[in-house]
Amino acid sequence: MQDYRLKLDIDSFLSRHWQRQHLFLPGGFQEFAVPADGDELAGLAMEEGLDCRIVFAQGQHWHQERGPFTQDSYQRRGGWTLLVQGVDQHWDEAAALLSAVRFLPDWRLDDIMMSYATDGGSAGPHYDNYDVFIIQGEGQRRWQVGGLCDASSALMDNTDLRLLADFEPTSEYLMNTGDVLYIPPGIAHYGISVGESTSFSIGFRAPRKSDLLARWADNLLGTMEDDALFSDPNREPASRSGEITAADLNRARAQLLQVFDDKDPRWFGEAITDSAPVLQNTGDAEATIEEQGNWIARAPGSRLAWHISDDELLVFAHGNTHIAPLALQSILETLCDHQDVEVSHAMHTHDAAEGLLSWLFDEGAIIFYD
């Protein structure tokens, strides 16, 4: 598998651009080998169970159709764009692109979307709520970049797509094969194909703060005793019946803040790995780890993360937690780096390896092969 590197000063990028401002990198992917072409993408989009769509405009109206598609779906006039999510789960050549962004934590990665567009094809002017690196594949695509948007930004009212009603570009780039454009969350952008073209978008996910709060609260509630009650020793006499005083509120807040001081990190690890569906494993449930296969690989689309807590590892997969010894850290680092692990090596690392691998297998986070 090809090991890609971005032509990028990582420290400067993280301090000046990441989640702040866009960055155009002409020739950002050196010696870029386009992972797939438009015909391959069209074939993939004919399969069941994929998140794929075709976007096109008719006059001033924008439309989208959901897959799976047939050959007839591609027999259309005018400019149109085919977009398919998660191509890294189907093509190793596409997954290799992720090696270029290993300076960001694996748990921040979402997936790679590939698009094919005919001349003039576009997905419309829009903004995303996530970071994205757009890599130009075959052909050319003209990108315009605008300002910062949010939920109050006006959207077109004649389409079910979330397209901007008032898009004003501030920068413009004609992207060729291997060029890269980084777009932070909320930044308006608009790409139009010049001739036929393909592109690959590496997206980064961020959990909603409301989801993090809910997971944190659930974790705290699970640690509290049912008879842990609000208490008010040394209270002052009530002067007005039924009144909730400022002192009452301060007591309640102080007692809740004591609960919030709990440093258990499991709520975060479970939240950030919880969005992907658990994949169905295909091994023999009755077989031992050694009988499953000689090698271990990350399952396509799996969510896996780990955290050092005191003298043990907390391992997270698909919203669940497993406790493992620190001796197994190297195994997790390798898997999170999307590198394969030899079963015999893992089993000789620590006696607890079998329990960890069995748990990861049951969670659908790893697969075995010979």
Buried (B, 14 or more C-beta within 10 A) or exposed (E): EEEBEBEBEEEEBBEEBBEEEBBBBBEBBEEBEBBBBBEBBBEBBBEEEBEBBBBBBEEEEBBBBEBEBEEEBBEEEEBBBBBBBBBBBBBEBBBBBBBBBBEBEBBBBBBBBBBBBBBBBBBBBBBBEBBBBBBBBBBBBBBBBBEEBEEEBEBBEEBEBEBBEEBEBEEEBEBBBBBBBBBBBBBBBBBBBBEBBBBBBBBBBBBEEEEBEEBBEEBBEEEEEEEEEEEEEEEEEEEEEEEEEEEBEEBEEEBEEEEEEEEBBBBBBBBBBBEBEBBEBEBEEEEEBEEBBEBBBBBBBBBBBBBEBEEEBBBBBBBBBBBBBEEBBEBBEBBBEBEBBEBEBBBEBBEBBBBBBBBBBBBBBBBBEE
